[in-house]
Amino acid sequence: LALWLSKAQVALFRSGACLAHHCLVHCFALLSALVLLTFFHSCSRSLVLFAASPASCVCKGLTKSGQTAFFPFSPDSDAMPETSIADVRVPLPWEEAKQHVELCKEKATRQFLALWKNNKDRNDEALKWGEEVEYYVVDLQEGGAKAALRADEILRALGSETGGEDPTKGAGWRTEYGNMMIEGVTHPPFDWGVDSILQVEPALRWRREELARVVKDIDPTLDILTLAAFPLLGVPNCTSPHAEPSPDGQISKSLMCPDEVTSPHPRYQTFTANYVKRKGCKVGAFIPRDNIKPEQRLTPEQVVMKPFELDDQGSRERDPVPGYIYIDSQAFGGGQCCMQATFLAPNLEDARFLTDQFLVLGPLFLALSAATPFVRGCVAETDTRWPTFNQSWDDRSRSEIGALCNSRCSANDYFISDWAAAQGANDKEVPFHEASLQTLLKAGVDETLSRHAAHVLSRDPLMVFDDRLDIDDEKESDQWEQIHGTNWGSVRFKPPPCKGGIGWRVEFRTPDVQLTDYENAAIVAVIRLLTQVILEEKWQMVIPISLCDANDDVSSSRKAASDGLYWFSESFLSGSAELSTKAVQAPLREILGGPHGLFTRLRTWLDAPGRCSPESRKEFEAYLHLFERRASGSLPTPATFMRSLLSKHGSYTGDSNLPIDFVHELCKLAVRAAGERPSQGGELSELLG
């Protein structure tokens, strides 16, 4: 009863009930909980109310549409986005949270300062690394294709970890924004040895099989797959169980995407609602449609103002802008899947150096991994998930357009190494939280790192917990983690956690997830190798940050891997010993395979005696060759491959609308062929070679 009443608070929130009702139900729930706990304890001290696994502590309730939803319950983690699946404490609604914004930033500044002081001289020798892959759960019955909103239930069955101490037979499991998504992570982490790359594909294969096994145990009609975007999200009747959009509700206000698509975890629900309230209207993304006419194209300035214009007009059109696919919910961006890798750096300086090099590489690997040609049941003119993610997670208010240079989800704005700053590579105006900047400078943090932290803190916290506003900033870092964790750049520089145990890390975040475990392993392995050689040989690839933005724009265009031109370090490509930030434009095939290209240098490093085993050398060669062929155009990216499948499908009329039977067959293929490798002559031979 107590748990159900706690859930009722969220149900009232979704239905638009007033704050008084929230408080009444919440107080009654807490009182009931105390009474019940006292009663049970007096009856039997041996009674276990809550199982040892927090994932088993759940309650049920009804969503707005009447469907059953599951809400795990436990008092654990505070941080987003790596939220414990069992924590249901509800953040303050924006009306209350905004009064604590400056206090949260002040505390976050002190917390970052404490992390810096405690770890600035830290050195780690036993380096570790890991990756994370996001999976979709789908219902493909009766020739259809629906997003199965069952992730919360599946996560409870999985728990936070499965397997043992061998990363090839183990995994960690995390909740994600979409209730049709499950994130699987390396567990335990891989060791630093180069030969550890031989473990990646077996680890991904085991993880997929374990997830599929648990899903089938729960419901034999469901499947899992790795598509970067579920093609029919936002199309009527796109979910299982069925749910309807709530344009007049209190969360996303979407015309096309049901709020039930968002994880039922109340933290995600409140976070989504706070986004809309802070912005002043619901979010809006405008993805150019296949064969858009030149005269229909919007400028970037027009795109960012469109959500406000549509709100002013009270528009309820599904496609209000000719030539564009309209996206009106965070779930479209947050509900997409990617492939990420995180590396423990030896120390702070190496982590800052690696972050800067990753900022340059991010757009390149986004283009090489492009796997998102379909959005909201339509064929897009873009090839990656990045434009949807970028635009649908833009919380800037009307007055902030221009002052805040971009969305919370965007390419990073700022290089953080002293060399890059001294060379003038930070060549665009970005906002800083001035009070935070001055505090950090006075405390002895160098100017470049102070500016990085102050830039992070130029964003408002969107998740405020009133019971955490008086924590000890020397011992806990909730506010820093909340703000830092809700700035989704292409690369994330990650300070050590306040409770220790791990050092300075860098997360590479751009690649679209791939159809097969082989492709995903190839991405991770190549980035892993680049990390080691970049740090050992001190590759300096920094170019002006404005040119990184230009590369980011190019990387999502059609056939960007083979046809795009990218700014890259002239001194690096020429092999010059005189370092500078001067850049030249070049195709990816030259950046990768030219005389001094990335892969050319990697091969030289690998061929030195004792670098790795013959088996690892052979596997690296295959992975490098896969991306070189994508860059040359002799192999398609997944996006180009899926476009080809569509063009040959009998139901497709060329009108840029996806036939449901095509999506069904595509999903079936993604399930069936996920284990394929090159040269096997399988169904994906056109994609893999």
N, C-alpha and C positions, 0 to 999 in steps of 0.2 A: 504493500500500500504506500509506504513512504517513498519507495523508488518511483512508483507510478505517479505520485504527486509531484516529485521533482521533474519528471518528464512533462507533466502538464504545464509547467512554466514555459517550456519551449513551445508546446503546442499553442498556448495562448499568444506567445510572441508571433508565431507564424500567422495566426489568424487576425492579428492587429489589435489584440486586447490592450487596454490601457495599463499604465505602469502600476496603478493601485492593485489591479488584479494580479499582476506579476508578484508584487510584494506579498499579497495575501496568500496566494497559493504557495509561494516559497516558504513563508513563515510556518504555514500549516504543515508543509511537508517536513520541515526540520523538526517541528514539535512532535509530529507523528513518529518520526524516526527515533527520537529520543525515548518516547514512550515504549515503542516496540523493542528497541534494543534493551532497555531496562527490563522489560517483561521477559524476553528470551534469556537474558543473562541470569535472571533470578530462577528461571525454570531449569536451566541446564548449563553449567559452565562449559560443558564439552560441546555444546552446539556450535557449529561453524556457520556463521551467517554469510561470510564472504569466502569464496574459494581462494586457494593459494595463488592461483593465476588471476591477476586483475582483469584479464580479458573475459573471464567467466562471469563477472559481476554485471548483470544487465537488467534492463527493464524494457517493457514494450509500451507503445502508445500508438495513437493514430495520427497520421499526417493530415494535412488540410483536405486532401482528396479522399480520405477514408482508408488509405492503404496502411498496412502495418509497417511501422519503422522500429528499428532497434537502437537503443541508446546505451552504450556501455557506461559503467559508472565506477570511478575510483578517484582518489585524491592525488594523483601523481603529477606528471610533468606540466610545466607552464609554457614551454617555448613552442612557437610555431616557426616553420612549418613541420618540424619533427615532433609533432604532438603524440603523446601516448594515446593509443586507441581507447584507453579506458577512462580518460579524464573528461568529465562533463561540466566542470565549473564554467559558468557563463560569464563572458566579459561584459563590461558595462555597455549599454547602448550609447551611440555617439552623442546624444543629447547630454548625457552625464559624463562620458569619457573626455569630451573636449575641454572641460574645465581643468583636467589634470595633465594636459599636453605638455606644458612647460615644466611641470614637476617631473614628469617622466623623462623628458630630455635632460634635465639637470641630473637626475639619478643615473641615466644611461651614460652620461659623460663621466661621472665618478666611477661607474662600474668598468667602463673601458679603460680608464686610467689605472684602476686597480689591477686589471688583467695585464696591462702593459708593464706595470711595475713588477709584478710577480713573475713575469715570463720573458722580459726583454733580453735577459742573458741566458735564456734556456737553450740547451743544445740536445738534440735527440740523435742518437746513433742507430738505434733499432727502428728503422723507418718502416712504415706500413702504408698500405694503400687499399682502396676498394672502389667498387662501382655500385650503381643503383639503376634498376630497370623498372619501368612502370608498365603494368599489364592491364588489359581490358577484360572484363567478364561480360560475355555476350550470350544472348538467347537467339539461336538460329533455327528455331522450329518452324515447320510449315512454310519453308521457302522465304521466310522473312529474315530480318536482321535488327535486333533491338539491344540497346544497352541494358544489361541486367543489373538492377539496383540492389545488389546483394553483398557488396564489399564488406559492410560492417559485420554481417553475419559470418562471412568467410574468415575475416580477420580474427574473430573470436575463436573460431575453430583452429586456426593456425597458431595463435599465440604470438608473442613477440619474436620468438626464435624457434627454428626447427633444425634437426641434425645435430652434429657433434662438433669436434674441434678441427675437422678437416673442411676447409672452405669449399671443396668440390662436392661436399655432401652436407652442406649446411646453408642456412639463409636467415636473415633477419627480415621481419615483415613490418611495414609501416602503413598507417592510414594515409590517404591522399584526398585531394579536394573533391574529386568525383566519387559518388557511391557506386560506380561501376569500375573503379580503379583500385589496384593494389600495388604497392611499391615493394619490390624485393631488393635487398641489399646484401653485399658480401658479409658473411659471418662464418668464422672470424675473419679479420682482414688478411689480405695476402701479404706475405713477406716481400722484402724489397728486391730480392734476387731477380735478375732478368728472366731466369727460367720460370718464374712464377706465372708468366703469361701462358704457359701450357695448361695452367689450372683454370683459366678464365672460361673457355668454352665449356669444359665439363661442369663447371660450377653453374653456368647459366642453363645448361641442359637439365641438370639435376633440379634446379630451382623451378624451372617450368614444369617438369614432371611432378614435383611435389605439390605445387600449387594446383595443377590439373587434377591430381588425385584427390585433394581435399575438396575442391569444387565439385567433382563428380560424386563424392560421398554425400555432399549436401543436396545436390540436385543433378541427376544424370543428364538433364537436358541442357545444361550450361557448358560453355567452352571458354577458354582463355586464349588470347592472342596478343601480339605486339604490333598494333597499328599506331601511328603517331596521332591520328585523330579518328574518332568514330564518325564515319562519313554521313550518317543520318541524324546526328544529334541536332535537335531543333526542328526536325520534320515531325508532323503530327503522328502520334502513335509510335514514337521512337523508343519507348522504354518498356521494360518488363520488371515489375508489374506496371500497368498503365498509370500514368500521371499526367495531369494537365498543367499548363502554364498558369501563373497567378499574376497577371499584370497589375492587379489592384491589391496585391498582398504587401507584406512588410519586409520582404527579403530582396530578391533581385528585380522584381517588377517586370520580368521578361514576358514578351508576347509569345515567345517561341520555345523557351526551355523551362521545363518544370523545376521548381525549387527542390523537388525530391532528388534531382540529379546531384545536387550538392550533398556531400557527406552529411548524415543526420547528426554528426557530432555538433553540439550546439555552438562550439567555438567557431566552426566554419560558417554556420548560419549567421551568427552575430557579426562576424567579420565581413561577410558579404553585405549584410544590411548596412553596416557602418560605412562601407565603401560608398554606397549609393547616397547616403545622407551627407557624408562629407563632401562629395563631389557636387551635390546639389541637383543631380538628376541621375537616371540610370546610365550605366556605361554604354558605350557604343563603339563598335569596330566596323570598318567598311573595307571589305576585301574585294579587290577588283575581280570581276567575273571573267571567265574565259571569253576571249575575243571582244573585250571591252573596246569601245570606239575611242579614238584619241580625244575627241571633243568631250567625252564623258569623264575623263580623268580629273580627279580632285588634287589640289595641291596639299602638301602636308598640313599647312595652316588651315585649310578648309576642313580637312578630316578631323582635326582635334576639336573644332567648333561645332561640328554636326550634331553631337549628342545634345548640346544645349539648344540648338535651333529646333530640333525635333521635339524636345521637351516643351519649348515655348509654343510650338504649334499644336501640342497635344496629339501628335501623330500616333496612329496605331496601325500603320502599314507594315507589312512584312518586308517589303523592299521599297523603301521610300526614296532611295537614291538610284537613278538609272545607271546600269552598268556595274553595280556593286552588290555584293552579298552582305546583307545587314546582320550584324551580330549584336545582341542586346543583353548579354548576361556574362558574368565572369566565368560561368561554367564552361563556356566554349573554349576559353583560353586555359583556365585551370584544369579543365577536363581533358587536356591533350597529354600525350605521353612522350617522354624523352629518355635519353641515355646520359648519365652523368658519372663522373669519376672524381674522387677526392684523394689528394696526396699529402702525406705528412712531410713537411719540409724540415731540414736539419735545424734551422733557426729562423729568427724573425727576418733577417736580411734576405735569406734565400727565399722565404715565402713571399716577400714583397717583389723580389726580382722575378720569380716565377709567375706571380700574378700579372705583371706587366707583359710578359711574353705571351701568356695565355690570352690576354686581351687582343693581341694581334692575330692569334691563331683561331680564335672563336668563330668569326664569320666564315673562315675557310672550311672548317669542319661542319658547319651548318650546311653549307652548299654541298659538300661531299655526301652528307647523310640525308639530303632532302627527301622527305617521305610524306608530304601533306598536300596533295593536289586537290583534295575534296573537302569542302566545308559546308555544313548545313544542307546537305543533299544536293549541292551544286558543284560544278567544276570551276575551280579558281584559276586566276591568271598567275598566282604565286605557287611556290613549290614546298614551302616549309610552314611549320606551325607558328613561327616567330611573329609575323604581323598580327595574327589573331591574339596571341598571348600579350603582345605589347599594347595593343589598343584596348583590349577588354579589361586590362588591369591598370588603366590610367585613372587615378583618383583625383587628379588636379581639378580644382574648382575653376569657374570661369575667370576669376580674378588672377589665378595663378598661372594661366597659360602665358608663356613667355618668361615669367619669373622662375618657374621650375622648368628646366629645359626639356624634360621628357617624362615618360611614364615610369612608374615604379619597376616595371618589367621592360628593360631595354639594355642595349649595350652599355657597358660601364662608361662613366663620364670622366674618369680621372685615373691617371697613372700614379702609382704610390711609391715607386723607388726614387731615391734622391737623384740618381743619374738622369732619369727621364724628366724630372722636374727641372733640373739644372739646364737641360738642353731645350727647354721651352716646349716640350711635347704636349703639355696640357694647354692647348691653344684655344680652348673655348671657355666662355663664361659659364660657371656653374655656381649654384647657391651653396652657402655654408651657414650653419647655425652659429652666429657670431659669439654668443655666450659660451658655447661649448668650445669653440676654437680658442678663445682667450684662456679658458680654464686649462686646456691641454698644453698650450704654449707655456703658460706660467709654471706648469708642473714639470716642464723639461722634455716633453714629447717634441720630436723634431717637427718642423713646419709642414713637411709633406704628409707625414702620417697624421698630424693633427688636422690638416685640411681634409684628408680622407674621412676620418671619423666625423668631423663636423659636417661634411657633405652628406654622409649617411643620415645624420641627425637633422638635416633640413626637412626630412619627411616627418609627418606626424605619426604617432603611434595609433594604430587602429584597433588594438586590443588592450584594454586597460582592465586590470583586476583590482577592485577596491581593497581587497585584503592583502595586496602585495605592495602597497604604496609606501610602506614604512620599513621595508626590508633593509638589512645591513648591506650597504653597497660595497663593502670590503669583502663580503663573504658570498654574496649572491649577485646575479647579473640579469635578472628577469627583464628589466626595461631595455637594456642594451640588446638582448637576444630578441625581444619582440620587434624592435624597430629594425635592427640589422637583418633579422630573418624574414622581414616582409619587404625588403628591397631585392628584387629578383633581377640581378644583372647577368651578363653572359659569363662572368667569372665571379666567384665569391672568395674573398680573403677572410679566413676564419681564425680568429684568436682562440687560444686555448680556453676551454670551459673553466668556470671559476672553481669547480671542484677538482681540477687537475686530471691527471691520468693520460693526457694527450697534449701535444704541442701545437705549433702553428701549422695550419693546413690551407690548401688551396683547392677549390672545387671548379672543375671545368664543366660548363652547364649547357652548351649550345646544341649538341647533336640531337636530331630527331631519332626516336627509337626505330629500329629496323625490323623487318619481317622475320628474320632468322637469328638464331643464337650465334651462328657464324659471323654474320655482319656486325652484330653488337659486340662480339668478342674482338673483332678486327678494330673497331673504333677504340675500344678501351686499351687494347694492346699497343696500338700506335701512339696514343696519347701518353701511355705509361712510358714507352721508350723515349719519346720526345722529352718528357719530364726529366729523366735521368741525364740525357745528353745535354739538354739546356743547362742544367745545374753544373754538370762536370766541366763543360767546355765554355760556359758563360756566353751562350749565344745571345747577342744583343739585336733584337728585331724591332725595337720601339720606333714607331713613326708618329706623327702628330695625331692626337686623339680624334680630331675632326675627320681624318682619313679613315680611322677605324669605323667611325659612324658611316662613312660613305661605303665602306666594304660591307657593313651590316645591311645596308639598303640593297646592295647588289645580290647578296647571298641568298635571298628568298625569291628572286626572280626565276622564271622558267629556264631550265637547263643552265643554271648559274655555275655548276661545276665545270662544264665543258665550254660554255660560251662567255662566261663573265670575265671581266678584267678587275684586278684587285691591286690596291696600293700595297707595296711591300718595301722593306728596307733595301735601298740601293747598295749600301756597303755589304750587306749580307749576301745578296744575290751575285755581286761581283767578286766576292771573296776578299774585299779590301780589309786591311788591318786598321784603317782609319775609320773609327766609328762615328756615325752621325745619324740624325733622324730623317735625313733626306729620303724621299720615297719615289719609286717608279711604279707605273702600272704594268701588270703582267698577267697572263692567263695562269690558271692553277697548274696546268701541266708543266709550265716553266718554274713556278715557285716550288713545286714538289720535285721535279726530275731534272731541272737544269744543272749545269756544271757545278754550281754551289748551292743547289736546291736542298730543301729540307730532307727529302728521302735519300738523295745522293749522299748527304753528310751522315745520315743514319746508317746507311750501308757501310760506309767507311768505318764508322765506329764499331759496328757489329763484326766486321771482318778482322779486327785486331785480335791477336791470340788471347784465348781465355775469356772472351766476353760472355759467351753463352754456349749451351750445348748445340750440337748439330740439329737436333730436333727443333729447338727454339729458333735457330737461324732459318730453317726451312719454313716454319710457321710465319715468322716475321716477313719473309719474302713474299709469301702468298698474300698476307694482309696488305703490304705495301702495294703489291701489284693490283689488288682489287681497286684501291683508291686512285692509282695512276690510270687505270683503264676508265674509271668514271670521269677523271679529269680530261682524258683525251676524247671521250665520247664513244669509245669502243664498247663500253658497258653502260647501261642506263643507271641513273639513280633510281631508288624505289619510286619516287614521284613520276618519273618518266615512264617507268615500267608499268605503273598502274594506269597512267593515261593511255598507254598502248593497249592494255587489256580492255579498257572501256571502249576505245575506238573500234575494236573488233567484235564487240558484244552485239548480239542480234537485237537486243531490246533498246539499244541506244540510238536516238534519233538525231544526235548532234546539236540538241538544244541546250546543252550545258546543265541539264537536270539528270540526276543519277537514277536509273531504274533500280527498284528495290531488289529485283532478282540478280542484278549485277553485284550489288553490295553483299547480298547473301553469298554468292559464289566467291567473291573476293575474300570474305571472312572465312569461308570454308577452306579456301586455299591457304590463308594465313595460319589456320589451325593445323592443317594437314602437312604443310611443307616447312614448318618452323625448324626442323632439324636438318634441312638440306645443306650441303656444302658444294663448293665448285667441283666441276668435272664429274658429277654424278649422273648427268643426263636426266635430271628430275624435272619437275614442273617449273622450277625456278631457274632453269639453265640459262634463259635469256637474261636474267638479272645477275646471276652469280658467275656465269661463264663455265 
